Amino acid sequence: MAEKVAVVTGANKGLGFAIVKGLCQKYDGIVYLTGRNEKRGQEAVKMLNEQGLKPLFHQLDVTDSNSVKIFAEFIKIKHGGFDVLVNNAGILEWNEVYPTYEAAKRNIDTNYKSLLTVEKYLFPLLRDGARVVNISSACGHLSNLKNKKWIETFMDPDLTEEQINEFVDQYLESVKNGKFNKNDFAEEGKHAEHRVSKIALTALTKVLQRKYMDRNISINAVHPGHVKTDMANGGGELEADDAANVVLYLILEASPKLKGTFMWYNKKLIDWYDAETDFGCHGLW
């Protein structure tokens, strides 16, 4: 029987690093720490080696389709497939409260559109019964949206990837042509680019769950809490190791029947469709 394999993206620091550490301690299999920067990735592996843990490193830039393709080919040749995927890679540019088009596109390309590339190349290698965790945030809850048309679109149980892409592209176009409407989002549209990318990511989680249901793959999204990382810009309430616990729970302990859900950092299942209740992000992202 093939040895089990877990992959964590964006894992050279912060939450991703903590998830890798937890998997190395508790997961019965090989754990890949992946990151865009090879030097930083190798340094992260060395830090874990010093704690007696043995992750493997592979370069992976989720925004570069060729990089994802190379990694997928490596996994296929080396292991034939894999069993756990944590899509953690993400960015937030704090100084871009109302971002330029370029900054908004960077956020969405990294936080959302990269998952489309990951799905294309890596999902075919997931073994039956695999577990996927997509790292969302409070910004990924539907209550961040105030535009009724968009809310209705996302509430459709037959939501498609094309509809999600249309939502994302409409937002980007509104920024590009100067027609961005602050009233379409909570908090006067502050960091709307992050809300858009994380809402899209969480919605895609549900679409992908339907798509891969017949292979018994569990795909869930999680808000890990306001983590003390670079992305929190000096803020944050949870240490990365504590925030990693909910992700490790979904991978190692949760029922395989848990599929297509949105889990809060305290392991409570949140009704993602409840756009009236305020689960949105406020100041801490």
N, C-alpha and C positions, 0 to 999 in steps of 0.2 A: 504493500500500500504506500502511495506517495506521501512523503512528509508534508505536513501542513505548512502553509506559507501565508504570512501577513505582510501587507504593504501599507505604509503611512506616508502621505505626501506632505511636503512643506514641513519636514520634521527635524531640521537642524537646530531649532530653538523653540522656546515657548511651549504652547500646548502640544504641538506635534512631537516634540522631544519628550515631553512627559508621557504621552501615549505610548511611544516606543519603549520607554523605560518600564512602564507598567506591563506591556506585553512581554517584554524580555523576562520579567519576574514571574508572570502568571500563564503565559500562552505556551502550549506544548507544540512548538514548531519554530520555523525560521522567521525572523522579523527583519524586514527591510526598512531602514531609515533612508528616505529619499529626499533630495533637495536640489535646488537649481545650481547652487554653488558647491563644487566638488570639495574645495579646501575646507569650507565651513562644515560640510557634511562629514568629512573625515575627522575633523576636530571633535564633532559631536559624538561620533562613534568612539573616539579615544576616551572622551569623558565617561562614557558608559562602560567602556572596558575597564577603566580604573575602579568602577563600582562592581566589577565582577560580572558584568553583563556583556552579551555577545551579539549585538545586532550586526547586520551586514549593510553596507552602503551601496547605493547606485544613484548616479546622477539622473535627475528627472525634473525637467521644466515643463509643467503642465500647460503652459501657454504656447509651447513649441510642439507642433504636431509631429515633427521628425523625432524629437526627444522622446515623446510618448511612444511612438512607433518602435524606436530602438529598444526602449525598456520592455515593451510588450514582447518583442522578439526574444530578448534575453530570458524573460520569465518562461516563455513557451519552450525554449531549447533546454534551459536549466532545470525547470520543474514540471513542465507540461501543463501547468495551471496554478491557480492560487485560491485561497479560501477566505481571506479577510482583506478588505480595502477600506481605509479611512481617508476620505477626501478632505484634507485639512488645509491645503495650500490656500492662502488668501491674503488680501491687502486692504488697507484703509489709509488714505492720505489725510491726516488730521487737518492740515492747513487748507484743505479744499472743502469748506463747509457748503459752498455752492460751487461745485467744480466746473472747470473748463470742460469742453467736450473731450479733450485728450485725456484728462484725469478721470472723467467718468467712464470713458472707454477702457482705460487701463484696469479700473476696478472690476468692471463687468466681464472683461476678457479673462481676468484671473479668477474671479470668484464664481462666475457662472459658465461662461462659454468654454472654459477649459474642461468642464465636466462632459461636454458634448464630445470633445476629443478623447477624453478618458473612456467614455462609454464605447466609442467606436473601436478603440484598439485594445483596451484592457478587459471590458466586460465579457467579451467572448471567451476569455481565459478563466473566468470565475467558475469554480467547480459547483456542481449542484449542491444546494444547501449552504452556499457561501453567505457571509454577512458583510454588508456595506453600510458604513456610517458617513453621512455627509454633515460636515460641521457648518451649521447655520448660525443664527444669533437671534436675539430679541428683534433685531431689524428684519428677520425673515418671517415674522408673523404677519398675517393678513391685516391686522389692525393698523399696520403702518400705512395702509392705503386708504385714501378718502374718496377716490374717483369711483363712483358707483358702477360705471361700465366695466372698469377693470375688475372690481370686486366680484361682480356677477360672472365675469369670464372665468375667474379662478375658482368660483364655487361650482362650476360645471363638473360633474363627476366624470365626464368624458373629455376633460381638458387634454389638449394635445401639446406636444413639444413645439409645434408651429405657432400655436397661440401664445405660448410663453415667449418665444423668440420675437413675435410681433409686439408684445408688451415692452420688451427690452429695447427693441429697435425704435419704437415710438418715443420712448423716453429719451434715448440718445439723440434722436432727430430734433426733439423739442429743445434740448440743450444746444445743439448745433445751430439751430435757426433762431435762437433767442426767444422761443415761445414756451419755455419751461414755466409751469404753473405750480407755485408753492402749495396751493390749496389741494393739489392731488395727493398730498402726503401729510403724515402727522408731523408735528413740530415745525410747521412752516417750511417743510421741504428740506430741512437741514440734512446734509449727507444723504440726499435722495438716491445718489448713485449706489450707496451701500445697501439701502433699503431695497432698491430694485434688484440688485444682484443676489441678495439673500432670499428675497421673496421668490425669485426665479429659481434659485437652487432648491428651496424647499418644495416648490411646486413640481419641479423636475423629479424630485425624490418620489413623489406619488405617481407620476407618469411612468417612471422606470419600474416602479414596483409592479404596476399592472403588466408591463411588458415582459417582466421576467418571473412572473408568478408561477408559471408552469415548471420552472426549474427549482422551486422552493428556495429561492434566494431572498434573504431578508434585507430590505433597503430602508433605512430610517434616517431622519434628520434630527439634529440635536442642537439646542441652545446650551452651550457648556457653562454659561454664566459670564459675568464680567471679569475676565481673567487678567491678572497682572502680567501683561506682556507688552512688547513694543507697540502692538496695535492699539493698546489701551492708552497710549501716550502718557504714561505715568499714573494713570488711574487704575481701575479694576479693584475687585473685592476678593477674588479667589486666587490662591496660588495655583500654578499650572498643574501641579500634582493632584490637587483636590478636584480641579475642573476635569481632569482626565478620567476621574472615576465613573462618570456617567457614560462616557464612551466605552470604557472597559466593560461596564455592565452590559451594554448593548451587544458587545462582541462575545463576552465570555459567559454571561449568566442569563440574559433575558430569554424568554420563550421564543422559539423560532416562529411562533404564530404572530409575533409582533412584527407587523409589516406595514410600511408606508406611513409611519406615525411621525409626530413631531414631539420630541421629548424635551422637557425642561431640565435644567441642571440638577434639580432635586429628584430626578427620576419620575416626576409626575408627567402623565400624558396630557398634553394641552390640545384643546380643540382649535386646530389651525384655521378653521373656517369661521370662527367667531370674530368677525371684523368689528363688532360693536364693543367688545370688552378690550380694555387697553393692555395688551401684552407688548406693545411696541417699545423701541429703545429710546431712552431719554438721557442724553449726555454721555452715558457710558455705552460703548458699542461692542 
